[in-house]
Amino acid sequence: MTFSNYYLEWLKTYKEPTVRISSMKKYQTYAKNIATMFEELQLSQITPSIAQERIITFGHTHSPFTRNNKKHHYDY
């Protein structure tokens, strides 16, 4: 299973039933970013160093507002 698919399943199972529509829109935006950052990597392929490298790359290509807005959701 890819990280992107895992995130979408988690979102549907645990967040969609409990959060406001406005929050779901943010989570869906995060899903797009996750899909871009981790492409088709399988969960088993993602190491801490790969995750860190992808997050750093994301930080270099996005504004501080975008990075800070997502930071709290990536800290789980």
C-alpha positions in Angstrom: 0.0 0.0 0.0 1.3 3.5 -0.8 1.6 6.1 1.8 -0.8 8.2 -0.2 -3.4 5.5 -0.2 -2.9 4.8 3.5 -3.5 8.5 4.2 -6.7 8.5 2.2 -8.0 5.4 4.0 -7.1 6.9 7.4 -8.8 10.2 6.4 -12.0 8.4 5.3 -12.1 6.1 8.3 -11.0 8.3 11.2 -11.5 12.0 10.2 -14.3 12.2 7.7 -17.0 11.1 10.2 -15.8 13.5 12.9 -14.5 16.7 11.4 -16.2 19.8 9.8 -16.3 20.2 6.1 -13.8 23.0 6.2 -11.3 20.7 8.0 -11.9 18.0 5.5 -11.0 20.4 2.7 -7.6 21.0 4.4 -7.0 17.3 4.9 -7.8 16.8 1.2 -5.2 19.4 0.3 -2.7 17.6 2.5 -3.5 14.4 0.6 -2.5 16.1 -2.6 0.8 17.2 -1.1 1.4 13.8 0.3 0.8 12.2 -3.1 3.3 14.7 -4.6 5.9 14.3 -1.8 5.9 10.5 -1.6 4.7 9.6 -5.1 4.1 5.9 -5.3 6.3 4.9 -2.4 5.0 1.9 -0.5 4.7 2.3 3.3 7.4 -0.4 3.7 9.8 1.7 1.6 9.6 4.9 3.7 12.4 5.2 6.2 12.9 8.2 8.6 15.6 9.5 6.3 13.4 9.3 3.2 10.6 11.0 5.0 12.9 13.8 6.3 14.4 14.3 2.8 10.9 14.6 1.2 9.8 17.1 3.9 12.9 19.2 3.5 12.3 19.3 -0.3 8.7 20.3 0.3 9.9 23.1 2.5 12.3 24.4 -0.2 9.5 24.6 -2.7 6.6 26.1 -0.6 6.1 29.3 1.3 6.6 29.5 5.1 2.8 29.8 5.5 2.2 26.6 3.6 4.9 24.8 5.5 3.7 26.0 8.9 0.1 25.2 8.1 0.9 21.6 7.4 3.6 21.1 10.1 1.2 20.2 12.8 -0.5 17.5 10.8 2.8 15.9 9.8 3.9 15.6 13.4 1.6 12.6 14.2 
